[in-house]
């Protein structure tokens, strides 16, 4: 005869856990019923703006993620932080941002150097202009440095000229420039030209006919035989070409040169801060070049101008000119976003003279059906593809800025 097996008794532990879960559910349910209604959406900007402005980005980031409400009381948080800071000061702790600052480092990392000048008879005297921090000088070949010109926290030294007849006379171009993940500044009221006549010990800001106010990048150049002559190209706050100015008395007075017909006003493309360089041919003081999307030139001392490189879309000379060097009266070099070019007919025709594989790739890919074929998008050099077999002959597939190749 079949005998039914007896069922084991339900464990007491399970009963206890079940009752605890039910009680917990009831507790939170009743608590939510008694809580006043709250908005579940984000706090209106006008409601949070006055208090949230005082928070650092990281503080706000974490505050809005407070569990369980995600609606922090910013005012109380700010008051608590203020009280904590006051308590710390009362105990003799950190005196806050109002106290004098002292450099803590790092001295071994470095920053972007924009311009360098070396004393012609004493190579231990070197001047270096930084993107931030102003102009620095060493008199012992770099063993120690002194800051000789500081304009502001947002201002760097973008160009520097040393007099050919007196190395104690210096001209420095200052430029307001900030670039980070929250701000991009390319012009400001601190931009201008500064002069020192005593090797950087003291400085005077030059005016006398120069643009003032909100300006962008400035480039400087001196003729090889011009003791008191200096040229300056200005970019205005629209980030286009503003004009070329010259002085013949060491910066006391300035006059605009391109009065009979300057370069195309849009030849810097609305991003003149990317160029801002002017060069005087050392073999001819009336031969002047200005960098832009194309290279512009004057043969009459700056009165009239013409484009001396082909249009960029012909790809005979790459767009965006940045630097020049002069070898002799007929030979010069031009550096662009697409490489180095040489002219042997005084700058009227150009030939690319390097094939160095230094392109700046944003993204790269390969063909899965032909794994030895590589492709990539480059900064200002389009999209191309190839391999070592065609090392110096990769075809241009697309122009402009190349990004993701698929």
VEXPA-546573 format. One line per 2 residues: their letters; for each residue x, y, z of C-alpha. Coordinates in pm, 1 decimal, padded with zeros to 6 digits. Example, Ala and Ser with C-alpha at 12.3 -4.5 7.8 and 13.67 -1.06 7.14 Angstrom:
REM VEXPA-546573
AS) 01230.0 -00450.0 00780.0  01367.0 -00106.0 00714.0
REM end
This chain:
REM VEXPA-546573
XX) 00000.0 00000.0 00000.0  00128.7 00345.0 -00095.9
XX) 00228.7 00549.3 00207.4  00234.6 00929.0 00168.6
XX) 00548.0 01094.7 00294.6  00504.5 01361.9 00557.6
XX) 00594.7 01726.9 00457.5  00872.5 01899.0 00645.8
XX) 00760.3 02191.4 00859.3  00805.9 02543.6 00704.5
XX) 01130.9 02685.0 00844.1  01086.7 02961.6 01100.7
XX) 01366.8 03160.4 00935.4  01164.7 03201.7 00616.3
XX) 00865.8 03320.7 00815.1  01079.9 03581.1 00991.2
XX) 01228.5 03715.6 00665.7  00885.9 03738.3 00503.1
XX) 00741.2 03934.7 00796.3  01045.2 04168.7 00797.4
XX) 01006.1 04240.1 00427.5  00635.5 04319.9 00468.0
XX) 00705.1 04555.1 00759.2  00978.9 04734.3 00566.5
XX) 00750.8 04782.3 00270.6  00477.3 04924.8 00493.0
XX) 00722.2 05160.8 00660.8  00843.9 05321.9 00336.4
XX) 00490.4 05325.2 00192.1  00349.5 05511.4 00493.3
XX) 00649.0 05750.2 00501.6  00594.6 05846.7 00138.1
XX) 00222.9 05904.4 00201.8  00302.3 06153.9 00477.7
XX) 00570.3 06338.4 00277.3  00466.5 06669.9 00115.4
XX) 00441.7 06661.9 -00265.4  00768.7 06742.0 -00444.0
XX) 00856.0 06801.4 -00805.3  01038.8 06514.8 -00965.7
XX) 01189.5 06718.1 -01246.1  01503.2 06930.4 -01233.6
XX) 01513.3 07245.8 -01028.2  01428.9 07546.2 -01248.5
XX) 01745.3 07734.2 -01344.0  01614.8 08059.1 -01199.4
XX) 01559.0 07886.7 -00864.4  01902.7 07732.3 -00832.9
XX) 02122.6 07983.4 -01011.6  02197.3 08228.3 -00727.9
XX) 02330.3 07958.1 -00497.3  02474.1 07701.0 -00736.6
XX) 02707.1 07959.3 -00888.1  02914.6 07953.4 -00572.2
XX) 02979.2 07578.7 -00603.2  03275.9 07422.0 -00772.7
XX) 03187.6 07196.9 -01070.1  03263.5 06875.5 -00880.6
XX) 03051.6 06985.6 -00582.2  02749.3 07052.5 -00799.2
XX) 02802.9 06725.6 -00989.9  02780.3 06518.8 -00672.9
XX) 02518.9 06733.1 -00498.7  02255.4 06675.6 -00765.8
XX) 02304.2 06299.6 -00724.6  02213.2 06289.2 -00354.3
XX) 01994.3 05992.6 -00270.7  01701.2 05961.3 -00242.2
XX) 01567.5 06303.7 -00342.9  01822.6 06430.3 -00598.4
XX) 01709.3 06779.8 -00500.2  01982.3 06918.7 -00273.9
XX) 01941.8 07226.7 -00064.6  02219.6 07427.6 -00225.4
XX) 02184.0 07719.8 00011.9  02230.7 07504.8 00319.9
XX) 02525.7 07328.9 00159.9  02695.8 07659.5 00082.6
XX) 02627.1 07786.5 00434.1  02775.9 07471.2 00583.2
XX) 03089.3 07505.5 00369.8  03124.6 07869.5 00472.1
XX) 03084.2 07778.8 00837.7  03344.2 07502.0 00806.1
XX) 03591.2 07741.6 00640.9  03532.7 08001.3 00913.8
XX) 03585.7 07740.3 01182.6  03912.7 07630.6 01019.8
XX) 04039.3 07987.5 01006.6  03941.0 08045.9 01368.4
XX) 04153.9 07747.1 01464.3  04449.6 07892.7 01272.7
XX) 04408.8 07661.3 00975.1  04398.8 07740.7 00602.8
XX) 04352.3 08118.3 00570.2  04163.4 08080.5 00239.9
XX) 04216.7 08229.6 -00105.2  04270.9 08578.5 00032.7
XX) 04613.7 08485.5 00165.4  04934.7 08536.2 -00037.4
XX) 05010.9 08261.5 -00288.0  05336.5 08067.6 -00300.2
XX) 05455.4 07853.5 -00590.5  05446.6 07483.9 -00505.0
XX) 05538.1 07338.7 -00847.9  05574.4 07149.9 -01069.1
XX) 05896.4 07287.9 -01209.3  05981.0 06972.6 -01400.7
XX) 05675.8 06946.6 -01629.3  05695.3 07262.3 -01837.7
XX) 05442.1 07448.5 -02052.7  05397.9 07566.4 -02410.6
XX) 05676.5 07796.6 -02530.9  05564.1 08045.3 -02797.0
XX) 05879.6 08240.2 -02870.7  06255.1 08244.6 -02791.6
XX) 06526.1 08505.5 -02831.9  06898.7 08466.7 -02752.5
XX) 07144.5 08749.9 -02688.9  07368.7 08774.6 -02999.5
XX) 07697.4 08803.9 -02807.5  07611.7 08630.0 -02478.6
XX) 07433.7 08296.6 -02536.6  07372.3 08260.5 -02163.3
XX) 07107.1 08533.0 -02185.8  06786.6 08378.6 -02316.6
XX) 06429.3 08509.0 -02322.0  06130.8 08272.3 -02338.6
XX) 05766.1 08370.1 -02387.6  05507.1 08127.6 -02252.5
XX) 05141.8 08068.4 -02332.3  05073.9 08150.6 -01965.8
XX) 05308.5 08305.2 -01712.9  05454.6 08586.2 -01921.4
XX) 05814.9 08636.1 -02033.2  06109.8 08476.3 -01852.1
XX) 06484.8 08541.5 -01868.8  06794.9 08348.8 -01777.6
XX) 07143.3 08501.9 -01757.2  07327.1 08177.6 -01679.2
XX) 07227.5 07955.0 -01965.8  06912.5 07818.7 -01803.1
XX) 07033.6 07727.7 -01454.1  06791.5 07981.2 -01304.6
XX) 06510.3 08193.0 -01445.7  06340.5 08522.6 -01360.8
XX) 05998.2 08638.7 -01468.4  06056.4 08978.6 -01631.4
XX) 05710.5 09050.4 -01777.5  05371.1 08940.4 -01644.9
XX) 05054.8 09093.5 -01789.5  04771.5 08884.7 -01639.6
XX) 04668.6 08529.1 -01552.3  04493.4 08493.9 -01888.7
XX) 04766.3 08653.2 -02099.9  05063.9 08489.5 -02266.1
XX) 05354.4 08620.7 -02472.0  05297.1 08510.8 -02831.1
XX) 05585.3 08686.6 -03010.4  05913.9 08856.5 -02923.9
XX) 06162.5 09071.4 -03117.5  06512.1 09179.2 -03013.1
XX) 06667.4 09488.7 -03170.1  06936.5 09408.6 -03426.0
XX) 07145.3 09703.4 -03303.9  07088.2 09685.8 -02926.8
XX) 06997.2 09348.2 -02767.8  06871.3 09524.8 -02455.2
XX) 06578.1 09659.4 -02658.9  06295.6 09405.7 -02664.6
XX) 05941.3 09409.2 -02804.1  05690.5 09155.0 -02667.8
XX) 05341.2 09084.7 -02803.7  05089.0 08987.8 -02536.1
XX) 04775.4 08785.6 -02616.2  04472.9 08692.3 -02404.5
XX) 04433.4 08316.4 -02454.4  04257.3 08052.2 -02245.0
XX) 04155.8 07708.2 -02362.0  04014.6 07440.4 -02134.1
XX) 03706.4 07220.2 -02109.0  03490.2 07511.9 -01995.0
XX) 03624.7 07818.7 -02174.1  03792.1 07925.5 -02496.2
XX) 03927.3 08280.7 -02496.7  04112.8 08418.4 -02800.9
XX) 04091.3 08795.4 -02748.4  04086.5 09048.4 -02468.5
XX) 04186.6 09391.8 -02345.7  04528.3 09279.7 -02219.0
XX) 04657.7 09221.8 -02571.7  04920.6 09468.3 -02689.0
XX) 05289.1 09537.5 -02754.1  05532.3 09598.0 -02467.3
XX) 05883.1 09744.5 -02492.6  06190.6 09721.1 -02271.1
XX) 06513.5 09918.9 -02321.4  06706.4 09756.9 -02035.3
XX) 06703.8 09386.9 -02110.9  06361.6 09321.8 -01959.1
XX) 06409.6 09499.0 -01623.7  06120.6 09739.6 -01692.8
XX) 05850.0 09754.6 -01959.4  05624.8 10011.7 -02123.0
XX) 05304.7 09936.2 -02312.2  05311.5 10095.6 -02658.4
XX) 05017.4 10289.9 -02799.8  05069.1 10587.6 -03033.0
XX) 04841.7 10474.5 -03317.0  04812.5 10102.4 -03237.6
XX) 04470.9 09933.3 -03196.8  04348.5 09930.2 -02838.0
XX) 04064.8 09757.5 -02652.3  03951.7 09403.0 -02721.6
XX) 04205.0 09254.1 -02965.0  04331.4 08910.3 -03054.9
XX) 04672.2 08783.8 -03169.1  04964.1 09007.7 -03269.6
XX) 05270.5 08917.6 -03478.1  05599.6 09110.9 -03486.0
XX) 05888.5 09141.3 -03732.8  06193.5 09363.3 -03783.0
XX) 06382.7 09446.1 -04101.2  06741.5 09327.9 -04087.7
XX) 06881.9 09681.3 -04115.3  06608.7 09877.9 -03941.2
XX) 06738.9 10000.0 -03604.5  06410.5 10158.7 -03491.7
XX) 06166.3 10005.9 -03739.6  05921.1 09737.4 -03629.5
XX) 05616.5 09588.0 -03805.1  05312.0 09439.2 -03637.1
XX) 05012.3 09250.3 -03777.1  04692.8 09265.4 -03571.9
XX) 04394.5 09029.8 -03553.8  04080.4 09192.4 -03412.9
XX) 03809.9 09043.9 -03190.2  03618.0 08925.7 -03497.9
XX) 03921.8 08698.5 -03541.8  04001.8 08836.5 -03885.5
XX) 04278.6 09054.2 -04020.0  04283.2 09402.0 -03867.2
XX) 04586.4 09563.5 -04030.9  04964.5 09600.0 -04052.8
XX) 05124.7 09878.7 -03851.0  05480.6 10012.6 -03858.5
XX) 05697.3 10236.7 -03643.9  06022.4 10408.2 -03742.0
XX) 06100.8 10557.3 -03401.3  06111.5 10254.2 -03176.7
XX) 05739.7 10233.2 -03106.0  05659.5 10591.5 -03011.4
XX) 05437.3 10643.5 -03315.9  05273.2 10390.4 -03544.5
XX) 05107.2 10417.5 -03885.9  04896.6 10169.9 -04078.8
XX) 05070.7 10049.8 -04395.0  04800.3 09893.4 -04613.7
XX) 04629.0 10220.5 -04701.0  04623.7 10162.8 -05079.7
XX) 04478.7 09812.7 -05071.4  04546.7 09549.0 -04812.2
XX) 04500.1 09174.1 -04821.1  04155.1 09023.2 -04870.8
XX) 03979.2 09102.6 -04538.9  03871.1 08738.8 -04505.7
XX) 04204.9 08578.5 -04589.1  04236.7 08451.2 -04230.1
XX) 03900.0 08278.0 -04253.4  03761.6 08401.9 -03921.9
XX) 04026.2 08223.5 -03715.1  04313.7 08467.6 -03733.6
XX) 04430.8 08367.0 -03386.1  04559.2 08050.6 -03558.6
XX) 04802.6 08255.3 -03771.6  04911.3 08600.9 -03656.1
XX) 05261.4 08591.1 -03809.5  05440.0 08851.2 -04020.0
XX) 05784.2 08821.8 -04184.4  06012.6 09080.3 -04343.3
XX) 06249.2 08944.6 -04605.4  06598.5 09001.9 -04457.5
XX) 06731.8 09064.0 -04809.4  06466.4 09325.3 -04897.6
XX) 06297.2 09538.1 -04626.3  06007.4 09622.3 -04859.8
XX) 05921.7 09253.5 -04910.9  05668.7 09158.6 -04640.9
XX) 05471.1 08835.5 -04590.8  05161.3 08768.3 -04374.1
XX) 05040.2 08419.1 -04287.4  04677.9 08319.8 -04332.8
XX) 04488.1 08042.2 -04505.0  04711.5 08146.3 -04795.0
XX) 05033.9 08347.2 -04782.1  04993.4 08717.2 -04866.8
XX) 05270.2 08949.4 -04971.6  05368.4 09311.4 -05036.6
XX) 05665.6 09422.3 -05249.2  05627.8 09794.5 -05181.3
XX) 05668.6 09812.7 -04805.9  05308.6 09725.8 -04722.4
XX) 05108.6 09964.9 -04939.8  04963.9 09702.1 -05175.6
XX) 04925.4 09325.5 -05130.0  04871.1 09009.4 -05332.9
XX) 04835.1 08635.0 -05265.2  05165.5 08462.1 -05335.3
XX) 05060.3 08096.9 -05290.4  04794.1 07919.2 -05500.3
XX) 04438.6 07882.3 -05373.4  04430.2 07607.9 -05112.6
XX) 04173.9 07390.5 -05295.1  04424.7 07330.1 -05575.4
XX) 04642.7 07139.1 -05322.4  04959.1 07279.0 -05477.9
XX) 05048.0 07449.0 -05149.6  04860.3 07332.1 -04842.6
XX) 04632.4 07571.9 -04658.1  04723.2 07750.3 -04333.1
XX) 05066.4 07912.6 -04339.4  05252.5 07933.8 -04008.4
XX) 05625.2 07995.3 -04046.5  05892.8 08113.4 -04290.2
XX) 06270.6 08105.9 -04321.5  06490.2 08286.6 -04574.5
XX) 06804.7 08122.8 -04715.3  06917.4 08380.4 -04969.6
XX) 06769.4 08653.7 -05187.1  06582.9 08400.9 -05403.1
XX) 06527.2 08103.5 -05172.4  06279.9 08076.4 -04885.8
XX) 06086.6 07810.6 -04694.3  05721.3 07799.7 -04588.5
XX) 05570.0 07580.8 -04317.1  05197.5 07496.6 -04343.3
XX) 04944.3 07256.7 -04194.1  05039.2 07016.5 -04472.2
XX) 05417.9 07024.1 -04464.5  05724.1 07219.8 -04575.0
XX) 05753.1 07402.8 -04908.4  06047.2 07567.0 -05083.6
XX) 06067.7 07848.3 -05336.4  06376.4 07921.9 -05547.3
XX) 06226.0 08214.0 -05737.2  06174.3 08453.3 -05447.7
XX) 05840.2 08317.5 -05334.9  05641.6 08304.1 -05657.8
XX) 05629.4 07925.2 -05703.4  05658.0 07648.6 -05445.8
XX) 05757.5 07281.9 -05423.1  05697.7 07047.0 -05132.2
XX) 06034.3 06920.5 -05011.2  05957.6 06667.9 -04736.4
XX) 05774.2 06336.9 -04709.1  05791.6 06285.2 -04334.0
XX) 05498.9 06070.0 -04203.9  05394.5 06297.0 -03916.4
XX) 05022.3 06343.5 -03994.2  04795.3 06393.8 -03692.5
XX) 04536.4 06115.3 -03710.4  04204.0 06143.6 -03530.1
XX) 04096.1 05783.4 -03601.7  04240.0 05488.8 -03794.3
XX) 04088.6 05171.0 -03941.5  04178.0 04882.0 -04169.2
XX) 04000.1 04689.2 -04442.6  03884.1 04353.6 -04294.2
XX) 03889.4 04199.0 -04643.0  04240.7 04330.7 -04706.7
XX) 04401.2 04366.4 -04363.6  04718.3 04530.0 -04495.0
XX) 04523.8 04835.8 -04617.8  04504.0 05112.0 -04357.5
XX) 04286.0 05424.1 -04352.4  04265.7 05730.4 -04133.0
XX) 04122.9 06077.7 -04085.7  04375.6 06352.9 -04021.2
XX) 04372.8 06702.9 -03878.1  04336.0 06940.8 -04174.0
XX) 04463.4 06677.2 -04416.9  04149.6 06486.3 -04506.8
XX) 04104.7 06109.1 -04522.1  04356.1 05883.1 -04690.8
XX) 04460.5 05519.2 -04707.3  04747.2 05291.3 -04802.7
XX) 05039.8 05103.2 -04653.2  05417.8 05093.3 -04657.0
XX) 05421.7 04987.5 -05023.2  05275.3 05327.7 -05114.8
XX) 05442.5 05512.5 -04824.8  05487.8 05836.5 -05018.5
XX) 05184.0 05804.7 -05244.1  04871.9 05765.5 -05029.4
XX) 04569.7 05896.5 -05227.8  04353.0 06178.2 -05095.5
XX) 04006.8 06022.9 -05053.6  03831.9 06319.5 -04891.1
XX) 03944.7 06674.2 -04806.1  03911.9 06903.1 -04506.6
XX) 03939.8 06748.6 -04161.3  03919.2 06370.4 -04165.3
XX) 03777.7 06187.7 -03865.3  03638.8 05834.7 -03852.1
XX) 03723.3 05599.3 -04136.5  03485.4 05303.0 -04166.7
REM end
